[in-house]
Amino acid sequence: MLNLNETIVAYDLAEALEGESGKFEVTTPSGERFTLTASPTHSIKNFRAIAEGATPQPLRVRKVADVRAVQETVK
């Protein structure tokens, strides 16, 4: 389990966030950022950043909120 503000580097988001829950900021190698919410009961099969004809590039993933905080903002 990732702690709040902990950052990891991963090639596959599905694998990196398996069993995780919370809100995560993901940064691509080109600097683009997006936010995703993960729940241990809902998962993605595979997500990798691959440019056509290039080798896979790692994504930086930082946990920005716990599940409780995410649920409170949705209400």
Distance bins in CASP14 RR format, pairs under 12 A and 6 or more apart:
PFRMAT RR
TARGET T0000
AUTHOR 0000-0000-0000
RMODE 2
METHOD distances of the structure
MODEL  1
1 8 0 0 0 0 0 1 0 0 0 0 0
1 17 0 0 0 0 0 1 0 0 0 0 0
1 18 0 0 0 0 0 1 0 0 0 0 0
1 19 1 0 0 1 0 0 0 0 0 0 0
1 20 1 0 0 1 0 0 0 0 0 0 0
1 21 0 0 0 0 1 0 0 0 0 0 0
1 22 0 0 0 0 0 1 0 0 0 0 0
1 38 0 0 0 0 0 1 0 0 0 0 0
1 40 0 0 0 0 1 0 0 0 0 0 0
1 63 0 0 0 0 1 0 0 0 0 0 0
1 66 0 0 0 0 0 1 0 0 0 0 0
1 67 0 0 0 0 0 1 0 0 0 0 0
2 8 1 0 0 1 0 0 0 0 0 0 0
2 10 0 0 0 0 0 1 0 0 0 0 0
2 16 0 0 0 0 1 0 0 0 0 0 0
2 17 0 0 0 0 1 0 0 0 0 0 0
2 18 0 0 0 0 0 1 0 0 0 0 0
2 19 0 0 0 0 0 1 0 0 0 0 0
2 20 1 0 0 1 0 0 0 0 0 0 0
2 21 0 0 0 0 1 0 0 0 0 0 0
2 22 0 0 0 0 1 0 0 0 0 0 0
2 23 0 0 0 0 0 1 0 0 0 0 0
2 24 0 0 0 0 1 0 0 0 0 0 0
2 25 0 0 0 0 0 1 0 0 0 0 0
2 38 0 0 0 0 1 0 0 0 0 0 0
2 61 1 0 0 1 0 0 0 0 0 0 0
2 62 0 0 0 0 1 0 0 0 0 0 0
2 63 1 0 1 0 0 0 0 0 0 0 0
2 64 0 0 0 0 0 1 0 0 0 0 0
2 65 0 0 0 0 0 1 0 0 0 0 0
2 66 0 0 0 0 1 0 0 0 0 0 0
2 67 0 0 0 0 0 1 0 0 0 0 0
3 20 0 0 0 0 0 1 0 0 0 0 0
3 22 0 0 0 0 0 1 0 0 0 0 0
3 62 0 0 0 0 0 1 0 0 0 0 0
3 63 1 0 0 1 0 0 0 0 0 0 0
3 64 0 0 0 0 0 1 0 0 0 0 0
3 65 0 0 0 0 0 1 0 0 0 0 0
3 66 0 0 0 0 1 0 0 0 0 0 0
4 20 0 0 0 0 0 1 0 0 0 0 0
4 21 0 0 0 0 0 1 0 0 0 0 0
4 22 0 0 0 0 1 0 0 0 0 0 0
4 23 0 0 0 0 1 0 0 0 0 0 0
4 24 0 0 0 0 0 1 0 0 0 0 0
4 25 0 0 0 0 0 1 0 0 0 0 0
4 62 0 0 0 0 1 0 0 0 0 0 0
4 63 1 0 1 0 0 0 0 0 0 0 0
4 64 1 0 0 1 0 0 0 0 0 0 0
4 65 1 0 0 1 0 0 0 0 0 0 0
4 66 1 0 0 1 0 0 0 0 0 0 0
4 67 0 0 0 0 0 1 0 0 0 0 0
4 68 0 0 0 0 0 1 0 0 0 0 0
4 69 0 0 0 0 1 0 0 0 0 0 0
4 70 0 0 0 0 0 1 0 0 0 0 0
5 23 0 0 0 0 0 1 0 0 0 0 0
5 24 0 0 0 0 0 1 0 0 0 0 0
5 25 0 0 0 0 1 0 0 0 0 0 0
5 61 0 0 0 0 0 1 0 0 0 0 0
5 62 1 0 0 1 0 0 0 0 0 0 0
5 63 1 0 0 1 0 0 0 0 0 0 0
5 64 1 0 0 1 0 0 0 0 0 0 0
5 65 0 0 0 0 1 0 0 0 0 0 0
5 66 0 0 0 0 0 1 0 0 0 0 0
6 16 0 0 0 0 0 1 0 0 0 0 0
6 20 0 0 0 0 0 1 0 0 0 0 0
6 22 0 0 0 0 0 1 0 0 0 0 0
6 24 0 0 0 0 0 1 0 0 0 0 0
6 25 0 0 0 0 0 1 0 0 0 0 0
6 60 0 0 0 0 0 1 0 0 0 0 0
6 61 0 0 0 0 1 0 0 0 0 0 0
6 62 1 0 0 1 0 0 0 0 0 0 0
6 63 1 0 1 0 0 0 0 0 0 0 0
6 64 0 0 0 0 0 1 0 0 0 0 0
6 66 0 0 0 0 0 1 0 0 0 0 0
7 16 0 0 0 0 0 1 0 0 0 0 0
7 24 0 0 0 0 1 0 0 0 0 0 0
7 25 0 0 0 0 1 0 0 0 0 0 0
7 26 0 0 0 0 0 1 0 0 0 0 0
7 27 0 0 0 0 1 0 0 0 0 0 0
7 58 0 0 0 0 0 1 0 0 0 0 0
7 59 0 0 0 0 0 1 0 0 0 0 0
7 60 1 0 0 1 0 0 0 0 0 0 0
7 61 1 0 0 1 0 0 0 0 0 0 0
7 62 1 0 1 0 0 0 0 0 0 0 0
7 63 1 0 0 1 0 0 0 0 0 0 0
7 64 0 0 0 0 0 1 0 0 0 0 0
8 15 0 0 0 0 0 1 0 0 0 0 0
8 16 1 0 0 1 0 0 0 0 0 0 0
8 17 0 0 0 0 1 0 0 0 0 0 0
8 20 0 0 0 0 0 1 0 0 0 0 0
8 24 0 0 0 0 1 0 0 0 0 0 0
8 25 0 0 0 0 0 1 0 0 0 0 0
8 26 0 0 0 0 0 1 0 0 0 0 0
8 27 0 0 0 0 0 1 0 0 0 0 0
8 58 0 0 0 0 1 0 0 0 0 0 0
8 59 0 0 0 0 1 0 0 0 0 0 0
8 60 1 0 0 1 0 0 0 0 0 0 0
8 61 1 0 1 0 0 0 0 0 0 0 0
8 62 0 0 0 0 1 0 0 0 0 0 0
8 63 0 0 0 0 1 0 0 0 0 0 0
9 16 0 0 0 0 1 0 0 0 0 0 0
9 26 0 0 0 0 0 1 0 0 0 0 0
9 27 0 0 0 0 1 0 0 0 0 0 0
9 28 0 0 0 0 0 1 0 0 0 0 0
9 29 0 0 0 0 0 1 0 0 0 0 0
9 49 0 0 0 0 0 1 0 0 0 0 0
9 56 0 0 0 0 0 1 0 0 0 0 0
9 57 0 0 0 0 0 1 0 0 0 0 0
9 58 1 0 1 0 0 0 0 0 0 0 0
9 59 1 0 0 1 0 0 0 0 0 0 0
9 60 1 0 1 0 0 0 0 0 0 0 0
9 61 1 0 0 1 0 0 0 0 0 0 0
9 62 0 0 0 0 0 1 0 0 0 0 0
10 16 1 1 0 0 0 0 0 0 0 0 0
10 17 0 0 0 0 1 0 0 0 0 0 0
10 18 0 0 0 0 0 1 0 0 0 0 0
10 20 0 0 0 0 0 1 0 0 0 0 0
10 24 0 0 0 0 0 1 0 0 0 0 0
10 26 0 0 0 0 1 0 0 0 0 0 0
10 27 0 0 0 0 0 1 0 0 0 0 0
10 28 0 0 0 0 0 1 0 0 0 0 0
10 46 0 0 0 0 0 1 0 0 0 0 0
10 47 0 0 0 0 1 0 0 0 0 0 0
10 48 0 0 0 0 1 0 0 0 0 0 0
10 49 0 0 0 0 1 0 0 0 0 0 0
10 56 0 0 0 0 0 1 0 0 0 0 0
10 57 0 0 0 0 0 1 0 0 0 0 0
10 58 1 0 0 1 0 0 0 0 0 0 0
10 59 1 0 1 0 0 0 0 0 0 0 0
10 60 0 0 0 0 1 0 0 0 0 0 0
10 61 1 0 1 0 0 0 0 0 0 0 0
10 62 0 0 0 0 0 1 0 0 0 0 0
11 28 0 0 0 0 0 1 0 0 0 0 0
11 29 0 0 0 0 0 1 0 0 0 0 0
11 46 0 0 0 0 0 1 0 0 0 0 0
11 47 0 0 0 0 1 0 0 0 0 0 0
11 48 1 0 1 0 0 0 0 0 0 0 0
11 49 1 0 0 1 0 0 0 0 0 0 0
11 50 0 0 0 0 1 0 0 0 0 0 0
11 55 0 0 0 0 1 0 0 0 0 0 0
11 56 1 0 1 0 0 0 0 0 0 0 0
11 57 1 0 0 1 0 0 0 0 0 0 0
11 58 1 0 1 0 0 0 0 0 0 0 0
11 59 1 0 0 1 0 0 0 0 0 0 0
11 60 0 0 0 0 0 1 0 0 0 0 0
11 61 0 0 0 0 0 1 0 0 0 0 0
12 18 0 0 0 0 1 0 0 0 0 0 0
12 26 0 0 0 0 0 1 0 0 0 0 0
12 43 0 0 0 0 0 1 0 0 0 0 0
12 44 0 0 0 0 1 0 0 0 0 0 0
12 45 0 0 0 0 1 0 0 0 0 0 0
12 46 1 0 0 1 0 0 0 0 0 0 0
12 47 1 0 0 1 0 0 0 0 0 0 0
12 48 1 0 1 0 0 0 0 0 0 0 0
12 49 0 0 0 0 1 0 0 0 0 0 0
12 50 0 0 0 0 0 1 0 0 0 0 0
12 56 0 0 0 0 1 0 0 0 0 0 0
12 57 0 0 0 0 0 1 0 0 0 0 0
12 58 0 0 0 0 1 0 0 0 0 0 0
12 59 0 0 0 0 1 0 0 0 0 0 0
12 61 0 0 0 0 0 1 0 0 0 0 0
13 20 0 0 0 0 0 1 0 0 0 0 0
13 24 0 0 0 0 1 0 0 0 0 0 0
13 25 0 0 0 0 0 1 0 0 0 0 0
13 26 1 0 0 1 0 0 0 0 0 0 0
13 27 0 0 0 0 0 1 0 0 0 0 0
13 28 0 0 0 0 0 1 0 0 0 0 0
13 34 0 0 0 0 0 1 0 0 0 0 0
13 36 1 0 0 1 0 0 0 0 0 0 0
13 38 0 0 0 0 1 0 0 0 0 0 0
13 43 0 0 0 0 0 1 0 0 0 0 0
13 44 1 0 0 1 0 0 0 0 0 0 0
13 45 0 0 0 0 0 1 0 0 0 0 0
13 46 0 0 0 0 1 0 0 0 0 0 0
13 47 1 0 1 0 0 0 0 0 0 0 0
13 48 1 0 0 1 0 0 0 0 0 0 0
13 49 0 0 0 0 1 0 0 0 0 0 0
13 56 0 0 0 0 0 1 0 0 0 0 0
13 58 0 0 0 0 0 1 0 0 0 0 0
13 59 1 0 0 1 0 0 0 0 0 0 0
13 60 0 0 0 0 0 1 0 0 0 0 0
13 61 1 0 0 1 0 0 0 0 0 0 0
14 20 0 0 0 0 0 1 0 0 0 0 0
14 36 0 0 0 0 0 1 0 0 0 0 0
14 38 0 0 0 0 1 0 0 0 0 0 0
14 42 0 0 0 0 0 1 0 0 0 0 0
14 43 1 0 0 1 0 0 0 0 0 0 0
14 44 1 0 1 0 0 0 0 0 0 0 0
14 45 1 0 1 0 0 0 0 0 0 0 0
14 46 1 0 1 0 0 0 0 0 0 0 0
14 47 1 0 1 0 0 0 0 0 0 0 0
14 48 0 0 0 0 1 0 0 0 0 0 0
14 59 0 0 0 0 0 1 0 0 0 0 0
14 61 0 0 0 0 0 1 0 0 0 0 0
15 43 0 0 0 0 0 1 0 0 0 0 0
15 44 0 0 0 0 1 0 0 0 0 0 0
15 45 0 0 0 0 0 1 0 0 0 0 0
15 46 0 0 0 0 1 0 0 0 0 0 0
15 47 0 0 0 0 1 0 0 0 0 0 0
15 48 0 0 0 0 1 0 0 0 0 0 0
15 59 0 0 0 0 0 1 0 0 0 0 0
15 61 0 0 0 0 0 1 0 0 0 0 0
16 24 0 0 0 0 1 0 0 0 0 0 0
16 26 0 0 0 0 1 0 0 0 0 0 0
16 36 0 0 0 0 0 1 0 0 0 0 0
16 38 0 0 0 0 1 0 0 0 0 0 0
16 43 0 0 0 0 0 1 0 0 0 0 0
16 44 0 0 0 0 0 1 0 0 0 0 0
16 46 0 0 0 0 0 1 0 0 0 0 0
16 47 0 0 0 0 1 0 0 0 0 0 0
16 48 0 0 0 0 0 1 0 0 0 0 0
16 49 0 0 0 0 0 1 0 0 0 0 0
16 58 0 0 0 0 1 0 0 0 0 0 0
16 59 1 0 0 1 0 0 0 0 0 0 0
16 60 0 0 0 0 0 1 0 0 0 0 0
16 61 1 0 1 0 0 0 0 0 0 0 0
16 62 0 0 0 0 0 1 0 0 0 0 0
16 63 0 0 0 0 0 1 0 0 0 0 0
17 23 0 0 0 0 0 1 0 0 0 0 0
17 24 1 0 0 1 0 0 0 0 0 0 0
17 26 0 0 0 0 1 0 0 0 0 0 0
17 36 1 0 0 1 0 0 0 0 0 0 0
17 37 0 0 0 0 0 1 0 0 0 0 0
17 38 1 0 1 0 0 0 0 0 0 0 0
17 39 0 0 0 0 1 0 0 0 0 0 0
17 40 0 0 0 0 1 0 0 0 0 0 0
17 42 0 0 0 0 0 1 0 0 0 0 0
17 43 1 0 0 1 0 0 0 0 0 0 0
17 44 0 0 0 0 1 0 0 0 0 0 0
17 46 0 0 0 0 0 1 0 0 0 0 0
17 47 0 0 0 0 1 0 0 0 0 0 0
17 59 0 0 0 0 0 1 0 0 0 0 0
17 61 1 0 0 1 0 0 0 0 0 0 0
17 62 0 0 0 0 0 1 0 0 0 0 0
17 63 0 0 0 0 1 0 0 0 0 0 0
18 38 0 0 0 0 1 0 0 0 0 0 0
18 39 0 0 0 0 0 1 0 0 0 0 0
18 40 0 0 0 0 1 0 0 0 0 0 0
18 42 0 0 0 0 0 1 0 0 0 0 0
18 43 1 0 0 1 0 0 0 0 0 0 0
18 44 0 0 0 0 1 0 0 0 0 0 0
18 45 0 0 0 0 0 1 0 0 0 0 0
18 46 0 0 0 0 0 1 0 0 0 0 0
18 47 0 0 0 0 0 1 0 0 0 0 0
19 38 1 0 0 1 0 0 0 0 0 0 0
19 39 0 0 0 0 1 0 0 0 0 0 0
19 40 1 0 1 0 0 0 0 0 0 0 0
19 41 0 0 0 0 1 0 0 0 0 0 0
19 42 0 0 0 0 0 1 0 0 0 0 0
19 43 1 0 0 1 0 0 0 0 0 0 0
19 44 0 0 0 0 0 1 0 0 0 0 0
19 67 0 0 0 0 0 1 0 0 0 0 0
20 36 0 0 0 0 0 1 0 0 0 0 0
20 37 0 0 0 0 0 1 0 0 0 0 0
20 38 1 0 1 0 0 0 0 0 0 0 0
20 39 0 0 0 0 1 0 0 0 0 0 0
20 40 1 0 0 1 0 0 0 0 0 0 0
20 41 0 0 0 0 0 1 0 0 0 0 0
20 42 0 0 0 0 0 1 0 0 0 0 0
20 43 0 0 0 0 1 0 0 0 0 0 0
20 44 0 0 0 0 0 1 0 0 0 0 0
20 61 0 0 0 0 1 0 0 0 0 0 0
20 63 1 0 0 1 0 0 0 0 0 0 0
20 65 0 0 0 0 0 1 0 0 0 0 0
20 66 0 0 0 0 0 1 0 0 0 0 0
20 67 0 0 0 0 1 0 0 0 0 0 0
20 70 0 0 0 0 0 1 0 0 0 0 0
21 36 0 0 0 0 0 1 0 0 0 0 0
21 37 0 0 0 0 1 0 0 0 0 0 0
21 38 1 0 1 0 0 0 0 0 0 0 0
21 39 1 0 1 0 0 0 0 0 0 0 0
21 40 1 0 1 0 0 0 0 0 0 0 0
21 41 0 0 0 0 1 0 0 0 0 0 0
21 42 0 0 0 0 1 0 0 0 0 0 0
21 43 0 0 0 0 0 1 0 0 0 0 0
21 63 0 0 0 0 1 0 0 0 0 0 0
21 65 0 0 0 0 0 1 0 0 0 0 0
21 66 1 0 0 1 0 0 0 0 0 0 0
21 67 1 0 1 0 0 0 0 0 0 0 0
21 68 0 0 0 0 1 0 0 0 0 0 0
21 69 0 0 0 0 0 1 0 0 0 0 0
21 70 0 0 0 0 1 0 0 0 0 0 0
21 71 0 0 0 0 1 0 0 0 0 0 0
22 35 0 0 0 0 0 1 0 0 0 0 0
22 36 0 0 0 0 1 0 0 0 0 0 0
22 37 1 0 0 1 0 0 0 0 0 0 0
22 38 1 0 1 0 0 0 0 0 0 0 0
22 39 1 0 0 1 0 0 0 0 0 0 0
22 40 0 0 0 0 1 0 0 0 0 0 0
22 42 0 0 0 0 0 1 0 0 0 0 0
22 61 0 0 0 0 0 1 0 0 0 0 0
22 62 0 0 0 0 0 1 0 0 0 0 0
22 63 1 0 0 1 0 0 0 0 0 0 0
22 64 0 0 0 0 1 0 0 0 0 0 0
22 65 1 0 1 0 0 0 0 0 0 0 0
22 66 1 0 1 0 0 0 0 0 0 0 0
22 67 1 0 1 0 0 0 0 0 0 0 0
22 68 0 0 0 0 1 0 0 0 0 0 0
22 69 1 0 0 1 0 0 0 0 0 0 0
22 70 1 0 1 0 0 0 0 0 0 0 0
22 71 0 0 0 0 1 0 0 0 0 0 0
22 72 0 0 0 0 0 1 0 0 0 0 0
22 73 0 0 0 0 0 1 0 0 0 0 0
22 74 0 0 0 0 0 1 0 0 0 0 0
23 34 0 0 0 0 0 1 0 0 0 0 0
23 35 1 0 0 1 0 0 0 0 0 0 0
23 36 1 0 0 1 0 0 0 0 0 0 0
23 37 1 0 1 0 0 0 0 0 0 0 0
23 38 1 0 0 1 0 0 0 0 0 0 0
23 39 0 0 0 0 0 1 0 0 0 0 0
23 61 0 0 0 0 0 1 0 0 0 0 0
23 62 0 0 0 0 1 0 0 0 0 0 0
23 63 1 0 0 1 0 0 0 0 0 0 0
23 64 1 0 1 0 0 0 0 0 0 0 0
23 65 1 1 0 0 0 0 0 0 0 0 0
23 66 0 0 0 0 1 0 0 0 0 0 0
23 67 0 0 0 0 1 0 0 0 0 0 0
23 68 0 0 0 0 0 1 0 0 0 0 0
23 69 1 0 0 1 0 0 0 0 0 0 0
23 70 1 0 1 0 0 0 0 0 0 0 0
23 71 0 0 0 0 0 1 0 0 0 0 0
23 72 0 0 0 0 0 1 0 0 0 0 0
23 73 0 0 0 0 1 0 0 0 0 0 0
23 74 0 0 0 0 0 1 0 0 0 0 0
24 33 0 0 0 0 0 1 0 0 0 0 0
24 34 0 0 0 0 1 0 0 0 0 0 0
24 35 1 0 0 1 0 0 0 0 0 0 0
24 36 1 0 1 0 0 0 0 0 0 0 0
24 37 1 0 0 1 0 0 0 0 0 0 0
24 38 1 0 0 1 0 0 0 0 0 0 0
24 39 0 0 0 0 0 1 0 0 0 0 0
24 47 0 0 0 0 0 1 0 0 0 0 0
24 59 0 0 0 0 0 1 0 0 0 0 0
24 60 0 0 0 0 0 1 0 0 0 0 0
24 61 1 0 1 0 0 0 0 0 0 0 0
24 62 1 0 0 1 0 0 0 0 0 0 0
24 63 1 0 1 0 0 0 0 0 0 0 0
24 64 1 0 0 1 0 0 0 0 0 0 0
24 65 0 0 0 0 1 0 0 0 0 0 0
24 66 0 0 0 0 0 1 0 0 0 0 0
24 67 0 0 0 0 0 1 0 0 0 0 0
24 70 0 0 0 0 0 1 0 0 0 0 0
25 31 0 0 0 0 0 1 0 0 0 0 0
25 32 0 0 0 0 0 1 0 0 0 0 0
25 33 1 0 0 1 0 0 0 0 0 0 0
25 34 1 0 0 1 0 0 0 0 0 0 0
25 35 1 0 1 0 0 0 0 0 0 0 0
25 36 0 0 0 0 1 0 0 0 0 0 0
25 37 0 0 0 0 0 1 0 0 0 0 0
25 38 0 0 0 0 0 1 0 0 0 0 0
25 59 0 0 0 0 0 1 0 0 0 0 0
25 60 0 0 0 0 1 0 0 0 0 0 0
25 61 1 0 0 1 0 0 0 0 0 0 0
25 62 1 0 1 0 0 0 0 0 0 0 0
25 63 0 0 0 0 1 0 0 0 0 0 0
25 64 1 0 1 0 0 0 0 0 0 0 0
25 65 0 0 0 0 1 0 0 0 0 0 0
26 32 0 0 0 0 1 0 0 0 0 0 0
26 33 1 0 0 1 0 0 0 0 0 0 0
26 34 1 0 1 0 0 0 0 0 0 0 0
26 35 1 0 0 1 0 0 0 0 0 0 0
26 36 1 0 0 1 0 0 0 0 0 0 0
26 37 0 0 0 0 0 1 0 0 0 0 0
26 38 0 0 0 0 0 1 0 0 0 0 0
26 44 0 0 0 0 0 1 0 0 0 0 0
26 47 0 0 0 0 1 0 0 0 0 0 0
26 48 0 0 0 0 0 1 0 0 0 0 0
26 49 0 0 0 0 1 0 0 0 0 0 0
26 58 0 0 0 0 0 1 0 0 0 0 0
26 59 1 0 1 0 0 0 0 0 0 0 0
26 60 1 0 0 1 0 0 0 0 0 0 0
26 61 1 0 1 0 0 0 0 0 0 0 0
26 62 1 0 0 1 0 0 0 0 0 0 0
26 63 0 0 0 0 0 1 0 0 0 0 0
26 64 0 0 0 0 0 1 0 0 0 0 0
27 33 1 0 1 0 0 0 0 0 0 0 0
27 34 0 0 0 0 1 0 0 0 0 0 0
27 35 0 0 0 0 0 1 0 0 0 0 0
27 36 0 0 0 0 0 1 0 0 0 0 0
27 49 0 0 0 0 1 0 0 0 0 0 0
27 57 0 0 0 0 0 1 0 0 0 0 0
27 58 0 0 0 0 1 0 0 0 0 0 0
27 59 1 0 0 1 0 0 0 0 0 0 0
27 60 1 0 1 0 0 0 0 0 0 0 0
27 61 1 0 0 1 0 0 0 0 0 0 0
27 62 1 0 0 1 0 0 0 0 0 0 0
27 64 0 0 0 0 0 1 0 0 0 0 0
28 34 0 0 0 0 1 0 0 0 0 0 0
28 47 0 0 0 0 0 1 0 0 0 0 0
28 48 0 0 0 0 0 1 0 0 0 0 0
28 49 1 0 1 0 0 0 0 0 0 0 0
28 50 0 0 0 0 0 1 0 0 0 0 0
28 51 0 0 0 0 1 0 0 0 0 0 0
28 56 0 0 0 0 0 1 0 0 0 0 0
28 57 1 0 0 1 0 0 0 0 0 0 0
28 58 0 0 0 0 1 0 0 0 0 0 0
28 59 1 0 0 1 0 0 0 0 0 0 0
28 60 0 0 0 0 1 0 0 0 0 0 0
28 61 0 0 0 0 0 1 0 0 0 0 0
29 48 0 0 0 0 0 1 0 0 0 0 0
29 49 1 0 0 1 0 0 0 0 0 0 0
29 50 0 0 0 0 0 1 0 0 0 0 0
29 51 0 0 0 0 1 0 0 0 0 0 0
29 54 0 0 0 0 1 0 0 0 0 0 0
29 55 0 0 0 0 0 1 0 0 0 0 0
29 56 0 0 0 0 1 0 0 0 0 0 0
29 57 1 0 1 0 0 0 0 0 0 0 0
29 58 1 0 0 1 0 0 0 0 0 0 0
29 59 1 0 0 1 0 0 0 0 0 0 0
29 60 0 0 0 0 1 0 0 0 0 0 0
30 49 0 0 0 0 1 0 0 0 0 0 0
30 51 0 0 0 0 1 0 0 0 0 0 0
30 54 0 0 0 0 0 1 0 0 0 0 0
30 57 0 0 0 0 1 0 0 0 0 0 0
30 58 0 0 0 0 0 1 0 0 0 0 0
30 59 0 0 0 0 0 1 0 0 0 0 0
30 60 0 0 0 0 0 1 0 0 0 0 0
31 49 0 0 0 0 0 1 0 0 0 0 0
31 57 0 0 0 0 0 1 0 0 0 0 0
31 59 0 0 0 0 0 1 0 0 0 0 0
31 60 0 0 0 0 1 0 0 0 0 0 0
32 49 0 0 0 0 1 0 0 0 0 0 0
32 57 0 0 0 0 0 1 0 0 0 0 0
32 59 0 0 0 0 0 1 0 0 0 0 0
32 60 0 0 0 0 0 1 0 0 0 0 0
33 59 0 0 0 0 0 1 0 0 0 0 0
33 60 0 0 0 0 1 0 0 0 0 0 0
33 61 0 0 0 0 0 1 0 0 0 0 0
33 62 0 0 0 0 1 0 0 0 0 0 0
33 64 0 0 0 0 0 1 0 0 0 0 0
34 47 0 0 0 0 0 1 0 0 0 0 0
34 49 0 0 0 0 0 1 0 0 0 0 0
34 59 0 0 0 0 1 0 0 0 0 0 0
34 60 0 0 0 0 0 1 0 0 0 0 0
34 61 0 0 0 0 0 1 0 0 0 0 0
34 62 0 0 0 0 0 1 0 0 0 0 0
34 64 0 0 0 0 0 1 0 0 0 0 0
35 61 0 0 0 0 0 1 0 0 0 0 0
35 62 0 0 0 0 0 1 0 0 0 0 0
35 63 0 0 0 0 0 1 0 0 0 0 0
35 64 1 0 0 1 0 0 0 0 0 0 0
35 65 0 0 0 0 1 0 0 0 0 0 0
35 70 0 0 0 0 0 1 0 0 0 0 0
35 73 0 0 0 0 0 1 0 0 0 0 0
36 42 0 0 0 0 0 1 0 0 0 0 0
36 43 0 0 0 0 0 1 0 0 0 0 0
36 44 0 0 0 0 1 0 0 0 0 0 0
36 47 0 0 0 0 1 0 0 0 0 0 0
36 59 0 0 0 0 0 1 0 0 0 0 0
36 61 0 0 0 0 1 0 0 0 0 0 0
36 62 0 0 0 0 0 1 0 0 0 0 0
36 63 0 0 0 0 0 1 0 0 0 0 0
36 64 0 0 0 0 0 1 0 0 0 0 0
36 65 0 0 0 0 0 1 0 0 0 0 0
36 70 0 0 0 0 0 1 0 0 0 0 0
37 44 0 0 0 0 0 1 0 0 0 0 0
37 63 0 0 0 0 0 1 0 0 0 0 0
37 64 0 0 0 0 0 1 0 0 0 0 0
37 65 0 0 0 0 1 0 0 0 0 0 0
37 66 0 0 0 0 0 1 0 0 0 0 0
37 67 0 0 0 0 1 0 0 0 0 0 0
37 69 0 0 0 0 0 1 0 0 0 0 0
37 70 1 0 1 0 0 0 0 0 0 0 0
37 71 0 0 0 0 1 0 0 0 0 0 0
37 73 0 0 0 0 1 0 0 0 0 0 0
37 74 0 0 0 0 1 0 0 0 0 0 0
38 44 0 0 0 0 1 0 0 0 0 0 0
38 47 0 0 0 0 0 1 0 0 0 0 0
38 61 0 0 0 0 1 0 0 0 0 0 0
38 63 0 0 0 0 1 0 0 0 0 0 0
38 64 0 0 0 0 0 1 0 0 0 0 0
38 65 0 0 0 0 0 1 0 0 0 0 0
38 66 0 0 0 0 0 1 0 0 0 0 0
38 67 0 0 0 0 1 0 0 0 0 0 0
38 70 0 0 0 0 1 0 0 0 0 0 0
39 66 0 0 0 0 0 1 0 0 0 0 0
39 67 1 0 0 1 0 0 0 0 0 0 0
39 70 0 0 0 0 1 0 0 0 0 0 0
39 71 0 0 0 0 1 0 0 0 0 0 0
39 74 0 0 0 0 0 1 0 0 0 0 0
40 67 0 0 0 0 1 0 0 0 0 0 0
41 67 0 0 0 0 0 1 0 0 0 0 0
42 67 0 0 0 0 0 1 0 0 0 0 0
46 56 0 0 0 0 0 1 0 0 0 0 0
47 56 0 0 0 0 0 1 0 0 0 0 0
47 59 0 0 0 0 1 0 0 0 0 0 0
47 61 0 0 0 0 0 1 0 0 0 0 0
48 54 0 0 0 0 0 1 0 0 0 0 0
48 55 0 0 0 0 0 1 0 0 0 0 0
48 56 1 0 1 0 0 0 0 0 0 0 0
48 57 0 0 0 0 1 0 0 0 0 0 0
48 58 0 0 0 0 1 0 0 0 0 0 0
48 59 0 0 0 0 1 0 0 0 0 0 0
49 55 0 0 0 0 0 1 0 0 0 0 0
49 56 1 0 0 1 0 0 0 0 0 0 0
49 57 1 0 1 0 0 0 0 0 0 0 0
49 58 1 0 0 1 0 0 0 0 0 0 0
49 59 1 0 1 0 0 0 0 0 0 0 0
49 60 0 0 0 0 0 1 0 0 0 0 0
49 61 0 0 0 0 0 1 0 0 0 0 0
50 56 1 0 1 0 0 0 0 0 0 0 0
50 57 1 0 0 1 0 0 0 0 0 0 0
50 58 0 0 0 0 0 1 0 0 0 0 0
50 59 0 0 0 0 0 1 0 0 0 0 0
51 57 1 0 0 1 0 0 0 0 0 0 0
63 69 0 0 0 0 0 1 0 0 0 0 0
63 70 0 0 0 0 0 1 0 0 0 0 0
64 70 0 0 0 0 1 0 0 0 0 0 0
64 73 0 0 0 0 0 1 0 0 0 0 0
65 71 0 0 0 0 1 0 0 0 0 0 0
65 72 0 0 0 0 1 0 0 0 0 0 0
65 73 1 0 0 1 0 0 0 0 0 0 0
65 74 0 0 0 0 0 1 0 0 0 0 0
66 72 0 0 0 0 1 0 0 0 0 0 0
66 73 0 0 0 0 0 1 0 0 0 0 0
67 73 0 0 0 0 0 1 0 0 0 0 0
67 74 0 0 0 0 0 1 0 0 0 0 0
68 74 0 0 0 0 0 1 0 0 0 0 0
68 75 0 0 0 0 0 1 0 0 0 0 0
69 75 0 0 0 0 0 1 0 0 0 0 0
END
